[in-house]
């Protein structure tokens, strides 16, 4: 286990902008509707994780393709202020940042549209060789290449898992030290890879399955450890998973046990769900530690 907090965690994957639109009713084709609320937030799985790691106080770099609006949108400046190293961020001429348009109506029905933009050209980037890497959701062939180069790999297949094929997925899993997946993704991952869940947890040192309100389950060395959620008033669950992984990884590379790392992940994500936006309410380490110690008093953090 690494324990040097000066070592940089690199995060590869998407950087995007989230547009949250509220309408009275989601309409069918050939109809229009007024928008009662339109809010814009920074997003993208990789950027969310990197922002959370930086805010918690650890060294982090982002590996991601971006569009020419990365700077004009203010996103670049925000990440730099947080302390995220952008040396491996590649601006692609003629492209925009990827964008997610999430439409919610008065009955909480949702419809989402995603514009790939620069994220769709991730495979044009030459993957760098880094020591510590968290692979967020992104194109599978790029992920396979960068996983083979890294010294230590944390892997989150995310929603892009539906685009994966067997060969690159197996390459990634072969090099993975920590696997994060939700209860739906692990089933699909097993189907695509032709590996049983038992084979996956035998193959990978640490497997973490998140289960929404049921918390998370950590599988390691034939152990199965359940971590409950940290209960708060939830305003928006978007970004909870990204912040969980960030908290887990920061604690892991500070030398804490995987069980404590899961609790740090749960505590970190509890802040994010209290506000709208994946990067709106990220805690620093001291703020997170205070809530952690209130909820897990028998394993105080330093």
C-alpha angles and dihedrals in degrees: 000000000000115000105169107113091197092069113102123239112214120205122200129195141055132006111187146151121246120215112197112197126186121203134169092241135359103242131214126245120304092022132103134212135191117247112231096188134019121182129173125210136173112254147148122129097253095044091047092054093044092049091050093048091050093048090051086058105254128126112260140169130198124224108194145126114242138182131242089267092066090096100031092052091057092241094117092052092048093054092045090052089053090053100251113156107233098185092117096044109114122204111212115209115237094018135105129213113275112264135205119205110198115188118195126182133204091272092052093252111150138205122184131198122188127202110199098201112155092356089069090065098053091120089066091067119091104234112236123226109245133169101228119029136177111195111208125191110304145118110327101224092052089047091052092051096048092044091056090055099047126093095215125018132200111184133201111175093188125170093330089070089095088069095052126110127207103255100054091040091055090049090054094046091049089061098037120115097175124027122196120191139146122238092267096045094051090058092051092044090054091049095050095043095042088229123130118232088250090055091049095053090046091050098047124056096221127019120183120192116191117208106186110236090004090068122225138306122219119206117196135143092353089307125125113202122183120208118192124219119260101246117232135143104283117218099165126000093199110121096018092117094050093051091046090057091046092052092046093051095046091052092044094055090046086062102255121146117265090248091057089043089058090052091049088051092051091048094048092050091051089069094050095054091055091073137037112258132051094248101030101096107024113157128223118231096265093049091047092046093055092055091042093055091048091054101034103032096164095062105045117190122230 
